[in-house]
């Protein structure tokens, strides 16, 4: 399955989405956003997929966000783009963003929606909303605060400040900065490692961590989810594997 501006490949328990418009800095139009949302919905329903890698093609840009041409025509809006970032952020499987180049505007938020962000040496990032007179959509504002804190969010959004790879690492936006020839290998290895973990526990903890960060935790619901993990076949398999000194085989139940 693929949209006009991206490709999807599944290998074992890992899905990989690659944005495919390097000549346009992997920008996304309204049709791309619809196709990507549908792809993410399919990944969410596929119990065989336990981790996702999101990356771009080419060596210049990971993603420049929403098409400015479509913004000018009225075919694109911040609210429409937010439907994509919300869909990515709401995935319960672990997500890895492999930033193969610069991230501009909404491309930075796409990366921020992922659980892990690996970047390449020499990359840059800027969110130029204030430079063009756009107030960033509310879900994005909330996401920047939750993930990076007020000070960094202010620098990135209000000040439209440009960050290099080292600055992004220091700000907590990037978890690792890698040589370009190591990015794909390291991202694939990380996703494969995440895919081997107990899926029920992983999905539950990711969901609860997000709700805690957003101040939306329902304690009773959380305790019920934790109890489900404690009574799961996965936990018994994990404990047995520890005793028997073997690799666990989790089935998510």
N, C-alpha and C positions, 0 to 999 in steps of 0.2 A: 504494500500500500504506500502511495506517495502523493504529495501535492505538487503543484507546479514549482514551488520554491523550496522543496525539501525532499529528503529520502528517508525511508525507514528500513532498517535491517534488524532482524532478530537472530541472535546466536545463543543457543542454549537459554539460560534464564535472564539474559541481558538484551535489552532493546537499545538501538542506537539511532537517534534522529540527527541528520546533518542538514543544515540549511544550505541551499544550493544556488545562490545568486551572488557569487563572488564579485562579479563585475558591477554589482549594485550594493556592495558591502553587506550582502545577505539581508537586505531590508525585506520587510513583510508587508504585503498588501492585504486588503480585506478578504480576498478569496483564500490566501495562504492561512490567515488566522482561522477561518472556518474549517479548513482542511486539517490544520494542526490540532484544533480542539477535538475534532472527530477522531484523530489518531490517538490523542492522549486518552480519550474516553475508551477506545479499544484496548489500549495498554492497561488501563485501570481495571478492565473486566477480565483480562487474561491472567489467570492465576499462575500460569507457567512463567510469566515475566516477573522477576524479583528485583530488578534494578534497571535504571535508564541512564544512558549517556546522551547529552545534548551537546552538539558542536557545530561549527561552521565549516565551509569549504574555502579553499584559498589560503593565502598567507597574510592578507592585509587585515581583514575584519572578521570577528566572530559574528556580530550583528549590529546594524545601525538602527534597529527598532522599526517603527512604523514608517511606511512610505510617506514622505513629505509631500509628494505629488498628489497622493490621495487625500492627505490632510487639506491641501489647498482646494481640491475639488469637492470636498465634503463627504467623500466616500469613506474616510477614516476619521476616527475620533479616539480620544483617550479612553473613553468608556468601552469602545469596541476592543481596543488593545488589552484593556484590563480583563476582558473575558478570557483571553489567552493566558495571561500571567496568573490569574486566579485558578485556572484549570491546572496549570503546571504546579503551582504551589500546593494544590489540594491532593496531588497524587500521594498515596500512602506508601508507595515503594520508595527506597532511597534513590536520589537523583544526583548525577554528577555532571557538572558543566565543564567542558573542556574548551576554554577560550583560546582559539587558535590565532587570535589577533585582537584588534581594537574593539571596544564595546562602546557604542554611542546611544544615548537616549534610552528608548525602550529595550534595546539590546542589553543594557546594563541590568535592567530589572528582570529580564528573562533569566540572566545568570543568577541574580539574587534569589530567584524563586527556587533554585536548586539547593540541595543540602550541602554539596561540596563544590568548590570552584577552584579549578586548576588553570593557571594562566601561563602564557609564554613570556620569556624575556623580551623586553622591548615594547610590549603592548601598552596601550593607553586607554583611558576611559573618561568620558565626560557625558553629563546629562544636561543638554543645552536648553531645557524648557524655558528658563528665565530669559535666555537670549532671544527667543522668538515670541515671547509674550504669552506662553502657555503655563497655566497652573497645573502642576502634576495631579493626576487623578487621586482621589482619596485612598483607594486600596494600595496604591504605590507608596504614598506618603506613610501610611501605617506600616507597610512592609520595610521601608528603609529604617524607620525608627526601631521596629522590633528586632531587625537583624543587626543594625550597625550603631544604633544609639543616636541621640539628638545632635550631638556635635558633628559627627561625620555626615549625617543626613543633611544638616544645614549647609555644610561645605559643598556637598555634591549637588543638592537641589537648589537651594537659595543662591549660593554663590556660583553655580555652574562651573566649579573648579575642575581642572583637568588633573588626573592622577596618572602617574606611571606605575609600572608593575610593582616596584618596591613600595610606593605609597599605598597601593591597593592592598599589599600584604600587611603593612603596618596598620591600616585602617580596619582590617578584618574582612575585607571584601574577598580577597584571594586567600585560600588556605595554603596553596603552594605555588611557587613560580619555577617553571621548568624550561630547559632548553627546548627549542621547537621540535627537535627530533625525538624527544622523550614524551611529548604530550599524549599522543594516542596510546602509547604503550602503558603509561602510568594511569591514564583514565580507564582504560580497559581492565587493568589489573585491579584497580580500586573497585570498579563496578562488579567484577567477578567475585571479589572478596565479600562485598556487601550481599551479593546474591546467595552466598553460602550460609548466611546467618538464618536464624529461626524466623520465618516470615511473619508469624502471628505476633511475636514479641516486637519485632522491628516495626511493623505497621502500627501497633498499639502505642509504642513509645514515641514514634514520630508524631502521631496524632495528638497525644497528650502534651508533648513538649510544645507543639505549635499553639495549642489552646492556652497553656500556661503563659507563653510569651505574649499572647494577645489579650490576656486577662479574661479569657472566656471559659475557664475550667469549671466543669460541673463535677464536684468532688464525688458525689454518689455514683455518677456514671463512670468516672475514672476508676473508682474502687471496683466496680463491677467488671470493667475491662481487664484490670490487673488480676482479679480472681479468675477470669477466663483463661488467662495465660498460665496461672498457677495450676489449673486443672487440665492443661492441654496435653495431648499426646506428644507435642513437640518438646515440652519440658522433660517428659519421661525419656524420650529419645536422646535428648541432650545429656541428661544425667547418665544414661546407660553408656553412651559413647565415651563420656569421661572415664567411667569405671573400666571400660573395655579398651581404652586407649585407641580409639578408632575415630574416623570422620563421621559426624552425625548425618543422618539422612532425614531432613525435615520435610513435612508435607503440608504445613500450615494449619494443622488442626490440633 
